[in-house]
Amino acid sequence: MSQSNRIDYTDATLSALPFVYRPKRGSKELSSNWRVTPTTDYAHACNTGREYAAHFIQWLRQSDMAMGNALGLIVADMAATVAPARGSDDATHGYAVGFLSYLERLLAHAAESVDVWRDVEQLAERQARALEVKP
C-alpha cells in the first residue's frame, strides 16, 4: 500500500472510506456501503480488498463515528458481489475475499490476547445491567 493511500480518519464518517458511495443530492443512484469497480483481475481485486479492510480498520481506530454495526452494513451491500455468475470471468468477488480474509487475519491476531468466553460473559452482564428496570 502506498503512503498516499494512508488516510487520517479522525472523526470521519463511514462515507470517507474508499469503497463507500454516497450519491450527490438529487441523484437517482442508491447509496452503497460496498461499491467496487467490476474487474476480471482476481489478484488485483484481492489486493485492493485487503487495502479496503486496512482502511476500514483504521477508520474504526480513529473515528468517533464508528457505529457498532458498520461491518454489518458493509457486508449486507457486499453480498451482491460475492458470487460470480457461473462461467463468468468476473472477478469482482475478489474484493470481498481480500477484505474478509484480511479481517479474519486481524481477528486471529486480536483473539490471541483476549479470553473470548470471558469477554462474551462481560458483555452479557453489561447488557443485563443496562436493561435493568430502575424505579
NUTOR-580642 format. One record per residue: residue in three letters; x, y, z of N, C-alpha, C in turn. Coordinates in nm, 2 decimals. Layout:
BEGIN
{rest:ALA n_c1:X n_c2:Y n_c3:Z ca_c1:X ca_c2:Y ca_c3:Z c_c1:X c_c2:Y c_c3:Z}
...
//
This chain:
BEGIN
{rest:MET n_c1:0.09 n_c2:-0.12 n_c3:0.00 ca_c1:0.00 ca_c2:0.00 ca_c3:0.00 c_c1:0.09 c_c2:0.12 c_c3:0.00}
{rest:SER n_c1:0.06 n_c2:0.21 n_c3:-0.09 ca_c1:0.14 ca_c2:0.33 ca_c3:-0.09 c_c1:0.11 c_c2:0.43 c_c3:0.02}
{rest:GLN n_c1:0.20 n_c2:0.51 n_c3:0.05 ca_c1:0.18 ca_c2:0.61 ca_c3:0.16 c_c1:0.06 c_c2:0.70 c_c3:0.12}
{rest:SER n_c1:0.04 n_c2:0.73 n_c3:0.00 ca_c1:-0.07 ca_c2:0.82 ca_c3:-0.04 c_c1:-0.21 c_c2:0.76 c_c3:-0.01}
{rest:ASN n_c1:-0.21 n_c2:0.62 n_c3:0.00 ca_c1:-0.34 ca_c2:0.56 ca_c3:0.03 c_c1:-0.37 c_c2:0.56 c_c3:0.18}
{rest:ARG n_c1:-0.28 n_c2:0.60 n_c3:0.26 ca_c1:-0.30 ca_c2:0.60 ca_c3:0.41 c_c1:-0.37 c_c2:0.73 c_c3:0.45}
{rest:ILE n_c1:-0.49 n_c2:0.72 n_c3:0.50 ca_c1:-0.57 ca_c2:0.84 ca_c3:0.53 c_c1:-0.59 c_c2:0.85 c_c3:0.68}
{rest:ASP n_c1:-0.60 n_c2:0.98 n_c3:0.72 ca_c1:-0.63 ca_c2:1.00 ca_c3:0.86 c_c1:-0.79 c_c2:1.01 c_c3:0.87}
{rest:TYR n_c1:-0.84 n_c2:0.91 n_c3:0.94 ca_c1:-0.99 ca_c2:0.90 ca_c3:0.95 c_c1:-1.04 c_c2:0.96 c_c3:1.08}
{rest:THR n_c1:-0.96 n_c2:1.05 n_c3:1.15 ca_c1:-1.01 ca_c2:1.11 ca_c3:1.28 c_c1:-1.14 c_c2:1.18 c_c3:1.25}
{rest:ASP n_c1:-1.24 n_c2:1.14 n_c3:1.33 ca_c1:-1.38 ca_c2:1.20 ca_c3:1.32 c_c1:-1.44 c_c2:1.19 c_c3:1.18}
{rest:ALA n_c1:-1.40 n_c2:1.10 n_c3:1.10 ca_c1:-1.46 ca_c2:1.08 ca_c3:0.97 c_c1:-1.58 c_c2:0.99 c_c3:0.98}
{rest:THR n_c1:-1.67 n_c2:1.01 n_c3:0.89 ca_c1:-1.79 ca_c2:0.93 ca_c3:0.88 c_c1:-1.76 c_c2:0.81 c_c3:0.79}
{rest:LEU n_c1:-1.85 n_c2:0.71 n_c3:0.79 ca_c1:-1.83 ca_c2:0.59 ca_c3:0.71 c_c1:-1.81 c_c2:0.62 c_c3:0.56}
{rest:SER n_c1:-1.88 n_c2:0.73 n_c3:0.52 ca_c1:-1.87 ca_c2:0.76 ca_c3:0.38 c_c1:-1.73 c_c2:0.81 c_c3:0.33}
{rest:ALA n_c1:-1.64 n_c2:0.83 n_c3:0.43 ca_c1:-1.50 ca_c2:0.86 ca_c3:0.39 c_c1:-1.42 c_c2:0.74 c_c3:0.34}
{rest:LEU n_c1:-1.47 n_c2:0.62 n_c3:0.36 ca_c1:-1.40 ca_c2:0.50 ca_c3:0.32 c_c1:-1.40 c_c2:0.49 c_c3:0.16}
{rest:PRO n_c1:-1.30 n_c2:0.44 n_c3:0.10 ca_c1:-1.29 ca_c2:0.45 ca_c3:-0.04 c_c1:-1.39 c_c2:0.36 c_c3:-0.12}
{rest:PHE n_c1:-1.45 n_c2:0.26 n_c3:-0.05 ca_c1:-1.54 ca_c2:0.17 ca_c3:-0.11 c_c1:-1.69 c_c2:0.21 c_c3:-0.08}
{rest:VAL n_c1:-1.71 n_c2:0.31 n_c3:0.00 ca_c1:-1.85 ca_c2:0.36 ca_c3:0.03 c_c1:-1.89 c_c2:0.46 c_c3:-0.07}
{rest:TYR n_c1:-2.01 n_c2:0.46 n_c3:-0.12 ca_c1:-2.05 ca_c2:0.55 ca_c3:-0.22 c_c1:-2.18 c_c2:0.62 c_c3:-0.17}
{rest:ARG n_c1:-2.18 n_c2:0.75 n_c3:-0.17 ca_c1:-2.29 ca_c2:0.83 ca_c3:-0.14 c_c1:-2.32 c_c2:0.93 c_c3:-0.26}
{rest:PRO n_c1:-2.43 n_c2:0.91 n_c3:-0.33 ca_c1:-2.46 ca_c2:1.00 ca_c3:-0.44 c_c1:-2.48 c_c2:1.14 c_c3:-0.40}
{rest:LYS n_c1:-2.46 n_c2:1.23 n_c3:-0.50 ca_c1:-2.48 ca_c2:1.37 ca_c3:-0.48 c_c1:-2.63 c_c2:1.39 c_c3:-0.46}
{rest:ARG n_c1:-2.67 n_c2:1.49 n_c3:-0.39 ca_c1:-2.81 ca_c2:1.53 ca_c3:-0.37 c_c1:-2.88 c_c2:1.54 c_c3:-0.50}
{rest:GLY n_c1:-3.00 n_c2:1.48 n_c3:-0.51 ca_c1:-3.08 ca_c2:1.48 ca_c3:-0.63 c_c1:-3.05 c_c2:1.37 c_c3:-0.72}
{rest:SER n_c1:-2.95 n_c2:1.29 n_c3:-0.70 ca_c1:-2.91 ca_c2:1.18 ca_c3:-0.79 c_c1:-3.01 c_c2:1.07 c_c3:-0.76}
{rest:LYS n_c1:-3.04 n_c2:0.99 n_c3:-0.87 ca_c1:-3.13 ca_c2:0.87 ca_c3:-0.86 c_c1:-3.05 c_c2:0.75 c_c3:-0.82}
{rest:GLU n_c1:-2.92 n_c2:0.76 n_c3:-0.81 ca_c1:-2.84 ca_c2:0.64 ca_c3:-0.77 c_c1:-2.86 c_c2:0.61 c_c3:-0.63}
{rest:LEU n_c1:-2.84 n_c2:0.49 n_c3:-0.59 ca_c1:-2.86 ca_c2:0.45 ca_c3:-0.45 c_c1:-2.72 c_c2:0.45 c_c3:-0.38}
{rest:SER n_c1:-2.73 n_c2:0.48 n_c3:-0.25 ca_c1:-2.61 ca_c2:0.47 ca_c3:-0.17 c_c1:-2.56 c_c2:0.33 c_c3:-0.16}
{rest:SER n_c1:-2.43 n_c2:0.31 n_c3:-0.13 ca_c1:-2.38 ca_c2:0.17 ca_c3:-0.11 c_c1:-2.27 c_c2:0.18 c_c3:-0.02}
{rest:ASN n_c1:-2.27 n_c2:0.08 n_c3:0.07 ca_c1:-2.15 ca_c2:0.07 ca_c3:0.17 c_c1:-2.05 c_c2:-0.03 c_c3:0.11}
{rest:TRP n_c1:-2.07 n_c2:-0.07 n_c3:-0.01 ca_c1:-1.97 ca_c2:-0.16 ca_c3:-0.08 c_c1:-1.98 c_c2:-0.14 c_c3:-0.23}
{rest:ARG n_c1:-1.92 n_c2:-0.04 n_c3:-0.28 ca_c1:-1.92 ca_c2:-0.01 ca_c3:-0.42 c_c1:-1.78 c_c2:-0.03 c_c3:-0.48}
{rest:VAL n_c1:-1.76 n_c2:-0.13 n_c3:-0.56 ca_c1:-1.63 ca_c2:-0.16 ca_c3:-0.61 c_c1:-1.64 c_c2:-0.16 c_c3:-0.77}
{rest:THR n_c1:-1.53 n_c2:-0.14 n_c3:-0.83 ca_c1:-1.52 ca_c2:-0.14 ca_c3:-0.98 c_c1:-1.52 c_c2:-0.28 c_c3:-1.03}
{rest:PRO n_c1:-1.61 n_c2:-0.32 n_c3:-1.12 ca_c1:-1.60 ca_c2:-0.46 ca_c3:-1.17 c_c1:-1.47 c_c2:-0.48 c_c3:-1.23}
{rest:THR n_c1:-1.42 n_c2:-0.61 n_c3:-1.22 ca_c1:-1.29 ca_c2:-0.64 ca_c3:-1.27 c_c1:-1.28 c_c2:-0.79 c_c3:-1.31}
{rest:THR n_c1:-1.19 n_c2:-0.82 n_c3:-1.40 ca_c1:-1.16 ca_c2:-0.96 ca_c3:-1.43 c_c1:-1.03 c_c2:-1.01 c_c3:-1.37}
{rest:ASP n_c1:-0.96 n_c2:-0.92 n_c3:-1.30 ca_c1:-0.83 ca_c2:-0.94 ca_c3:-1.24 c_c1:-0.85 c_c2:-0.98 c_c3:-1.09}
{rest:TYR n_c1:-0.85 n_c2:-1.11 n_c3:-1.06 ca_c1:-0.88 ca_c2:-1.16 ca_c3:-0.93 c_c1:-0.77 c_c2:-1.11 c_c3:-0.83}
{rest:ALA n_c1:-0.65 n_c2:-1.12 n_c3:-0.87 ca_c1:-0.53 ca_c2:-1.09 ca_c3:-0.78 c_c1:-0.54 c_c2:-0.94 c_c3:-0.74}
{rest:HIS n_c1:-0.57 n_c2:-0.85 n_c3:-0.84 ca_c1:-0.58 ca_c2:-0.71 ca_c3:-0.81 c_c1:-0.70 c_c2:-0.69 c_c3:-0.72}
{rest:ALA n_c1:-0.81 n_c2:-0.75 n_c3:-0.74 ca_c1:-0.93 ca_c2:-0.74 ca_c3:-0.66 c_c1:-0.90 c_c2:-0.78 c_c3:-0.51}
{rest:CYS n_c1:-0.83 n_c2:-0.89 n_c3:-0.49 ca_c1:-0.79 ca_c2:-0.94 ca_c3:-0.36 c_c1:-0.70 c_c2:-0.84 c_c3:-0.29}
{rest:ASN n_c1:-0.60 n_c2:-0.79 n_c3:-0.36 ca_c1:-0.51 ca_c2:-0.69 ca_c3:-0.30 c_c1:-0.58 c_c2:-0.56 c_c3:-0.26}
{rest:THR n_c1:-0.67 n_c2:-0.52 n_c3:-0.35 ca_c1:-0.75 ca_c2:-0.40 ca_c3:-0.32 c_c1:-0.84 c_c2:-0.42 c_c3:-0.21}
{rest:GLY n_c1:-0.90 n_c2:-0.54 n_c3:-0.20 ca_c1:-0.99 ca_c2:-0.57 ca_c3:-0.09 c_c1:-0.92 c_c2:-0.57 c_c3:0.05}
{rest:ARG n_c1:-0.79 n_c2:-0.62 n_c3:0.05 ca_c1:-0.71 ca_c2:-0.61 ca_c3:0.17 c_c1:-0.68 c_c2:-0.47 c_c3:0.21}
{rest:GLU n_c1:-0.65 n_c2:-0.38 n_c3:0.11 ca_c1:-0.63 ca_c2:-0.24 ca_c3:0.14 c_c1:-0.76 c_c2:-0.18 c_c3:0.19}
{rest:TYR n_c1:-0.87 n_c2:-0.21 n_c3:0.13 ca_c1:-1.00 ca_c2:-0.16 ca_c3:0.18 c_c1:-1.02 c_c2:-0.20 c_c3:0.33}
{rest:ALA n_c1:-0.99 n_c2:-0.32 n_c3:0.36 ca_c1:-1.00 ca_c2:-0.37 ca_c3:0.50 c_c1:-0.91 c_c2:-0.29 c_c3:0.59}
{rest:ALA n_c1:-0.79 n_c2:-0.26 n_c3:0.55 ca_c1:-0.70 ca_c2:-0.18 ca_c3:0.63 c_c1:-0.76 c_c2:-0.04 c_c3:0.65}
{rest:HIS n_c1:-0.82 n_c2:0.02 n_c3:0.54 ca_c1:-0.89 ca_c2:0.15 ca_c3:0.56 c_c1:-1.00 c_c2:0.14 c_c3:0.66}
{rest:PHE n_c1:-1.08 n_c2:0.03 n_c3:0.66 ca_c1:-1.19 ca_c2:0.01 ca_c3:0.75 c_c1:-1.14 c_c2:0.00 c_c3:0.89}
{rest:ILE n_c1:-1.03 n_c2:-0.08 n_c3:0.91 ca_c1:-0.98 ca_c2:-0.09 ca_c3:1.05 c_c1:-0.92 c_c2:0.04 c_c3:1.10}
{rest:GLN n_c1:-0.85 n_c2:0.11 n_c3:1.01 ca_c1:-0.80 ca_c2:0.24 ca_c3:1.05 c_c1:-0.92 c_c2:0.34 c_c3:1.09}
{rest:TRP n_c1:-1.02 n_c2:0.33 n_c3:1.01 ca_c1:-1.14 ca_c2:0.41 ca_c3:1.04 c_c1:-1.20 c_c2:0.38 c_c3:1.18}
{rest:LEU n_c1:-1.21 n_c2:0.25 n_c3:1.21 ca_c1:-1.26 ca_c2:0.20 ca_c3:1.34 c_c1:-1.17 c_c2:0.26 c_c3:1.45}
{rest:ARG n_c1:-1.04 n_c2:0.26 n_c3:1.43 ca_c1:-0.95 ca_c2:0.30 ca_c3:1.53 c_c1:-0.95 c_c2:0.45 c_c3:1.55}
{rest:GLN n_c1:-0.97 n_c2:0.53 n_c3:1.45 ca_c1:-0.96 ca_c2:0.67 ca_c3:1.46 c_c1:-1.09 c_c2:0.75 c_c3:1.47}
{rest:SER n_c1:-1.20 n_c2:0.69 n_c3:1.42 ca_c1:-1.32 ca_c2:0.77 ca_c3:1.41 c_c1:-1.41 c_c2:0.75 c_c3:1.53}
{rest:ASP n_c1:-1.46 n_c2:0.86 n_c3:1.58 ca_c1:-1.56 ca_c2:0.86 ca_c3:1.68 c_c1:-1.70 c_c2:0.83 c_c3:1.62}
{rest:MET n_c1:-1.70 n_c2:0.82 n_c3:1.49 ca_c1:-1.83 ca_c2:0.79 ca_c3:1.42 c_c1:-1.86 c_c2:0.64 c_c3:1.41}
{rest:ALA n_c1:-1.76 n_c2:0.56 n_c3:1.44 ca_c1:-1.78 ca_c2:0.41 ca_c3:1.43 c_c1:-1.91 c_c2:0.38 c_c3:1.51}
{rest:MET n_c1:-2.00 n_c2:0.30 n_c3:1.44 ca_c1:-2.13 ca_c2:0.28 ca_c3:1.49 c_c1:-2.15 c_c2:0.16 c_c3:1.57}
{rest:GLY n_c1:-2.08 n_c2:0.05 n_c3:1.55 ca_c1:-2.11 ca_c2:-0.07 ca_c3:1.62 c_c1:-2.17 c_c2:-0.18 c_c3:1.52}
{rest:ASN n_c1:-2.22 n_c2:-0.14 n_c3:1.41 ca_c1:-2.26 ca_c2:-0.23 ca_c3:1.31 c_c1:-2.22 c_c2:-0.19 c_c3:1.17}
{rest:ALA n_c1:-2.12 n_c2:-0.11 n_c3:1.16 ca_c1:-2.07 ca_c2:-0.07 ca_c3:1.03 c_c1:-2.03 c_c2:-0.19 c_c3:0.95}
{rest:LEU n_c1:-1.97 n_c2:-0.29 n_c3:1.00 ca_c1:-1.93 ca_c2:-0.40 ca_c3:0.93 c_c1:-2.05 c_c2:-0.48 c_c3:0.87}
{rest:GLY n_c1:-2.16 n_c2:-0.48 n_c3:0.95 ca_c1:-2.28 ca_c2:-0.54 ca_c3:0.91 c_c1:-2.34 c_c2:-0.47 c_c3:0.79}
{rest:LEU n_c1:-2.33 n_c2:-0.34 n_c3:0.79 ca_c1:-2.38 ca_c2:-0.26 ca_c3:0.68 c_c1:-2.30 c_c2:-0.28 c_c3:0.55}
{rest:ILE n_c1:-2.17 n_c2:-0.29 n_c3:0.57 ca_c1:-2.08 ca_c2:-0.32 ca_c3:0.46 c_c1:-2.11 c_c2:-0.46 c_c3:0.40}
{rest:VAL n_c1:-2.11 n_c2:-0.56 n_c3:0.48 ca_c1:-2.13 ca_c2:-0.70 ca_c3:0.44 c_c1:-2.27 c_c2:-0.71 c_c3:0.37}
{rest:ALA n_c1:-2.37 n_c2:-0.64 n_c3:0.42 ca_c1:-2.50 ca_c2:-0.65 ca_c3:0.35 c_c1:-2.49 c_c2:-0.61 c_c3:0.21}
{rest:ASP n_c1:-2.42 n_c2:-0.50 n_c3:0.19 ca_c1:-2.41 ca_c2:-0.45 ca_c3:0.05 c_c1:-2.31 c_c2:-0.53 c_c3:-0.03}
{rest:MET n_c1:-2.21 n_c2:-0.59 n_c3:0.04 ca_c1:-2.11 ca_c2:-0.67 ca_c3:-0.03 c_c1:-2.17 c_c2:-0.80 c_c3:-0.08}
{rest:ALA n_c1:-2.28 n_c2:-0.85 n_c3:-0.02 ca_c1:-2.33 ca_c2:-0.98 ca_c3:-0.05 c_c1:-2.36 c_c2:-1.00 c_c3:-0.20}
{rest:ALA n_c1:-2.41 n_c2:-0.89 n_c3:-0.26 ca_c1:-2.44 ca_c2:-0.90 ca_c3:-0.41 c_c1:-2.32 c_c2:-0.92 c_c3:-0.50}
{rest:THR n_c1:-2.20 n_c2:-0.90 n_c3:-0.45 ca_c1:-2.08 ca_c2:-0.91 ca_c3:-0.53 c_c1:-2.01 c_c2:-1.04 c_c3:-0.50}
{rest:VAL n_c1:-2.05 n_c2:-1.12 n_c3:-0.41 ca_c1:-1.97 ca_c2:-1.23 ca_c3:-0.36 c_c1:-1.97 c_c2:-1.35 c_c3:-0.46}
{rest:ALA n_c1:-2.08 n_c2:-1.38 n_c3:-0.52 ca_c1:-2.09 ca_c2:-1.50 ca_c3:-0.60 c_c1:-2.09 c_c2:-1.46 c_c3:-0.75}
{rest:PRO n_c1:-1.99 n_c2:-1.48 n_c3:-0.82 ca_c1:-1.99 ca_c2:-1.45 ca_c3:-0.97 c_c1:-2.08 c_c2:-1.54 c_c3:-1.04}
{rest:ALA n_c1:-2.13 n_c2:-1.50 n_c3:-1.15 ca_c1:-2.22 ca_c2:-1.58 ca_c3:-1.23 c_c1:-2.14 c_c2:-1.70 c_c3:-1.28}
{rest:ARG n_c1:-2.20 n_c2:-1.82 n_c3:-1.29 ca_c1:-2.13 ca_c2:-1.94 ca_c3:-1.33 c_c1:-2.08 c_c2:-1.92 c_c3:-1.48}
{rest:GLY n_c1:-1.96 n_c2:-1.95 n_c3:-1.50 ca_c1:-1.90 ca_c2:-1.94 ca_c3:-1.63 c_c1:-1.85 c_c2:-1.80 c_c3:-1.66}
{rest:SER n_c1:-1.87 n_c2:-1.71 n_c3:-1.57 ca_c1:-1.83 ca_c2:-1.57 ca_c3:-1.59 c_c1:-1.68 c_c2:-1.55 c_c3:-1.56}
{rest:ASP n_c1:-1.62 n_c2:-1.45 n_c3:-1.63 ca_c1:-1.48 ca_c2:-1.42 ca_c3:-1.60 c_c1:-1.47 c_c2:-1.30 c_c3:-1.50}
{rest:ASP n_c1:-1.59 n_c2:-1.27 n_c3:-1.44 ca_c1:-1.60 ca_c2:-1.16 ca_c3:-1.35 c_c1:-1.52 c_c2:-1.20 c_c3:-1.22}
{rest:ALA n_c1:-1.43 n_c2:-1.12 n_c3:-1.18 ca_c1:-1.35 ca_c2:-1.15 ca_c3:-1.06 c_c1:-1.38 c_c2:-1.04 c_c3:-0.95}
{rest:THR n_c1:-1.49 n_c2:-0.97 n_c3:-0.96 ca_c1:-1.52 ca_c2:-0.87 ca_c3:-0.87 c_c1:-1.54 c_c2:-0.92 c_c3:-0.72}
{rest:HIS n_c1:-1.57 n_c2:-1.05 n_c3:-0.71 ca_c1:-1.58 ca_c2:-1.11 ca_c3:-0.58 c_c1:-1.45 c_c2:-1.11 c_c3:-0.50}
{rest:GLY n_c1:-1.34 n_c2:-1.09 n_c3:-0.58 ca_c1:-1.21 ca_c2:-1.09 ca_c3:-0.51 c_c1:-1.19 c_c2:-0.98 c_c3:-0.42}
{rest:TYR n_c1:-1.26 n_c2:-0.87 n_c3:-0.44 ca_c1:-1.25 ca_c2:-0.76 ca_c3:-0.34 c_c1:-1.30 c_c2:-0.80 c_c3:-0.20}
{rest:ALA n_c1:-1.42 n_c2:-0.87 n_c3:-0.21 ca_c1:-1.47 ca_c2:-0.92 ca_c3:-0.08 c_c1:-1.39 c_c2:-1.03 c_c3:-0.02}
{rest:VAL n_c1:-1.33 n_c2:-1.11 n_c3:-0.10 ca_c1:-1.24 ca_c2:-1.22 ca_c3:-0.05 c_c1:-1.12 c_c2:-1.16 c_c3:0.02}
{rest:GLY n_c1:-1.06 n_c2:-1.06 n_c3:-0.04 ca_c1:-0.94 ca_c2:-0.99 ca_c3:0.02 c_c1:-0.98 c_c2:-0.92 c_c3:0.15}
{rest:PHE n_c1:-1.09 n_c2:-0.85 n_c3:0.14 ca_c1:-1.14 ca_c2:-0.77 ca_c3:0.26 c_c1:-1.17 c_c2:-0.86 c_c3:0.38}
{rest:LEU n_c1:-1.25 n_c2:-0.96 n_c3:0.36 ca_c1:-1.29 ca_c2:-1.05 ca_c3:0.47 c_c1:-1.17 c_c2:-1.14 c_c3:0.51}
{rest:SER n_c1:-1.08 n_c2:-1.18 n_c3:0.42 ca_c1:-0.97 ca_c2:-1.26 ca_c3:0.46 c_c1:-0.87 c_c2:-1.18 c_c3:0.55}
{rest:TYR n_c1:-0.86 n_c2:-1.05 n_c3:0.52 ca_c1:-0.77 ca_c2:-0.97 ca_c3:0.60 c_c1:-0.83 c_c2:-0.94 c_c3:0.73}
{rest:LEU n_c1:-0.96 n_c2:-0.92 n_c3:0.74 ca_c1:-1.03 ca_c2:-0.90 ca_c3:0.87 c_c1:-1.01 c_c2:-1.03 c_c3:0.95}
{rest:GLU n_c1:-1.02 n_c2:-1.14 n_c3:0.89 ca_c1:-1.01 ca_c2:-1.27 ca_c3:0.96 c_c1:-0.87 c_c2:-1.28 c_c3:1.02}
{rest:ARG n_c1:-0.77 n_c2:-1.24 n_c3:0.94 ca_c1:-0.63 ca_c2:-1.24 ca_c3:0.99 c_c1:-0.61 c_c2:-1.15 c_c3:1.11}
{rest:LEU n_c1:-0.67 n_c2:-1.03 n_c3:1.11 ca_c1:-0.66 ca_c2:-0.94 ca_c3:1.22 c_c1:-0.74 c_c2:-0.99 c_c3:1.34}
{rest:LEU n_c1:-0.85 n_c2:-1.05 n_c3:1.32 ca_c1:-0.93 ca_c2:-1.11 ca_c3:1.43 c_c1:-0.85 c_c2:-1.22 c_c3:1.50}
{rest:ALA n_c1:-0.78 n_c2:-1.30 n_c3:1.42 ca_c1:-0.70 ca_c2:-1.41 ca_c3:1.48 c_c1:-0.59 c_c2:-1.35 c_c3:1.57}
{rest:HIS n_c1:-0.52 n_c2:-1.25 n_c3:1.52 ca_c1:-0.42 ca_c2:-1.18 ca_c3:1.60 c_c1:-0.48 c_c2:-1.12 c_c3:1.73}
{rest:ALA n_c1:-0.59 n_c2:-1.05 n_c3:1.71 ca_c1:-0.65 ca_c2:-0.99 ca_c3:1.83 c_c1:-0.70 c_c2:-1.09 c_c3:1.93}
{rest:ALA n_c1:-0.75 n_c2:-1.21 n_c3:1.88 ca_c1:-0.80 ca_c2:-1.31 ca_c3:1.97 c_c1:-0.69 c_c2:-1.37 c_c3:2.06}
{rest:GLU n_c1:-0.57 n_c2:-1.36 n_c3:2.02 ca_c1:-0.46 ca_c2:-1.42 ca_c3:2.10 c_c1:-0.45 c_c2:-1.35 c_c3:2.23}
{rest:SER n_c1:-0.49 n_c2:-1.23 n_c3:2.24 ca_c1:-0.48 ca_c2:-1.15 ca_c3:2.37 c_c1:-0.61 c_c2:-1.14 c_c3:2.45}
{rest:VAL n_c1:-0.71 n_c2:-1.21 n_c3:2.40 ca_c1:-0.84 ca_c2:-1.19 ca_c3:2.47 c_c1:-0.90 c_c2:-1.33 c_c3:2.51}
{rest:ASP n_c1:-0.95 n_c2:-1.34 n_c3:2.63 ca_c1:-1.03 ca_c2:-1.45 ca_c3:2.67 c_c1:-1.17 c_c2:-1.43 c_c3:2.62}
{rest:VAL n_c1:-1.19 n_c2:-1.49 n_c3:2.50 ca_c1:-1.32 ca_c2:-1.46 ca_c3:2.43 c_c1:-1.44 c_c2:-1.50 c_c3:2.51}
{rest:TRP n_c1:-1.43 n_c2:-1.61 n_c3:2.58 ca_c1:-1.55 ca_c2:-1.66 ca_c3:2.66 c_c1:-1.58 c_c2:-1.56 c_c3:2.77}
{rest:ARG n_c1:-1.48 n_c2:-1.51 n_c3:2.84 ca_c1:-1.50 ca_c2:-1.41 ca_c3:2.95 c_c1:-1.55 c_c2:-1.28 c_c3:2.89}
{rest:ASP n_c1:-1.50 n_c2:-1.24 n_c3:2.78 ca_c1:-1.54 ca_c2:-1.12 ca_c3:2.71 c_c1:-1.69 c_c2:-1.12 c_c3:2.68}
{rest:VAL n_c1:-1.73 n_c2:-1.24 n_c3:2.63 ca_c1:-1.88 ca_c2:-1.25 ca_c3:2.59 c_c1:-1.96 c_c2:-1.25 c_c3:2.72}
{rest:GLU n_c1:-1.91 n_c2:-1.31 n_c3:2.83 ca_c1:-1.98 ca_c2:-1.30 ca_c3:2.96 c_c1:-1.99 c_c2:-1.16 c_c3:3.01}
{rest:GLN n_c1:-1.88 n_c2:-1.09 n_c3:3.00 ca_c1:-1.88 ca_c2:-0.95 ca_c3:3.04 c_c1:-1.98 c_c2:-0.86 c_c3:2.97}
{rest:LEU n_c1:-1.98 n_c2:-0.88 n_c3:2.83 ca_c1:-2.08 ca_c2:-0.80 ca_c3:2.75 c_c1:-2.22 c_c2:-0.84 c_c3:2.79}
{rest:ALA n_c1:-2.25 n_c2:-0.97 n_c3:2.81 ca_c1:-2.39 ca_c2:-1.01 ca_c3:2.85 c_c1:-2.42 c_c2:-0.94 c_c3:2.99}
{rest:GLU n_c1:-2.33 n_c2:-0.94 n_c3:3.08 ca_c1:-2.35 ca_c2:-0.88 ca_c3:3.21 c_c1:-2.38 c_c2:-0.73 c_c3:3.20}
{rest:ARG n_c1:-2.30 n_c2:-0.66 n_c3:3.12 ca_c1:-2.31 ca_c2:-0.52 ca_c3:3.09 c_c1:-2.45 c_c2:-0.49 c_c3:3.03}
{rest:GLN n_c1:-2.49 n_c2:-0.57 n_c3:2.94 ca_c1:-2.62 ca_c2:-0.56 ca_c3:2.87 c_c1:-2.73 c_c2:-0.58 c_c3:2.97}
{rest:ALA n_c1:-2.72 n_c2:-0.68 n_c3:3.06 ca_c1:-2.82 ca_c2:-0.70 ca_c3:3.16 c_c1:-2.84 c_c2:-0.59 c_c3:3.25}
{rest:ARG n_c1:-2.73 n_c2:-0.53 n_c3:3.30 ca_c1:-2.73 ca_c2:-0.41 ca_c3:3.39 c_c1:-2.80 c_c2:-0.29 c_c3:3.31}
{rest:ALA n_c1:-2.77 n_c2:-0.28 n_c3:3.19 ca_c1:-2.82 ca_c2:-0.16 ca_c3:3.11 c_c1:-2.97 c_c2:-0.18 c_c3:3.09}
{rest:LEU n_c1:-3.02 n_c2:-0.30 n_c3:3.09 ca_c1:-3.16 ca_c2:-0.33 ca_c3:3.07 c_c1:-3.24 c_c2:-0.34 c_c3:3.20}
{rest:GLU n_c1:-3.18 n_c2:-0.34 n_c3:3.31 ca_c1:-3.25 ca_c2:-0.34 ca_c3:3.44 c_c1:-3.34 c_c2:-0.23 c_c3:3.45}
{rest:VAL n_c1:-3.46 n_c2:-0.26 n_c3:3.50 ca_c1:-3.56 ca_c2:-0.15 ca_c3:3.52 c_c1:-3.53 c_c2:-0.08 c_c3:3.65}
{rest:LYS n_c1:-3.52 n_c2:0.04 n_c3:3.65 ca_c1:-3.48 ca_c2:0.12 ca_c3:3.77 c_c1:-3.61 c_c2:0.19 c_c3:3.81}
{rest:PRO n_c1:-3.64 n_c2:0.19 n_c3:3.95 ca_c1:-3.76 ca_c2:0.26 ca_c3:4.00 c_c1:-3.75 c_c2:0.41 c_c3:3.99}
//
